[in-house]
């Protein structure tokens, strides 16, 4: 129970990686506020955390609206007494396609609003609380698409690399207050997001034309991942739980690749 009596807030916690993060934190002893743009999935995940014997509540949150971000964080501090951990997981992918000239301003604005500007909003809102307490953990979910510079998702890649850079900036600013700030970069995971990517790849790559989305995914794992195995939401949840614990007290400003070796 590395996180016993800790209080965590997870954005985008209603499904996929976010759900796994919430459950990993709960299993390690943390109480969890599950924030998601959809209130029903957030509530369902909160119920799963409570089944682990922890306090939890689901809240609706549009991370692109700073006023909502500030309100949810203030309500969490008031309702639970404090916050110890912030996990920025909310994210979206753009309309897929290459070259980058096929994307328009709206695609970039939406991706940057959710994937990057929202991380600025949450970190800005929670920083005074962590600075006053001289303690706190922030874990931002980036992606290997950042360092690998995906031509399939240029705006997504740039936004996620921006998360890594912003993580380092916040880590430097908050280090004198004893606050740890790190990022986790997931590799290839079989999620609803990847299913969307698969549907795009098939018509643009003849080698995949006859494959199902799952078959395409498995081939990509074999082609890209040195360990020859896919990553799971639970892998990401475990990494976040580690970085949020005192076992990682001397780790800050880092981007942990949970990718089976893909980036090397």
Helices and strands as residue ranges (DSSP letters): E 7-11, H 16-27, E 31-36, H 39-51, E 56-60, H 66-80, E 85-88, G 100-102, H 105-112, I 113-117, H 118-133, E 136-141, H 144-148, H 154-174, G 175-177, E 179-186, H 192-204, G 206-208, H 213-224, H 233-243, G 246-248, E 255-258
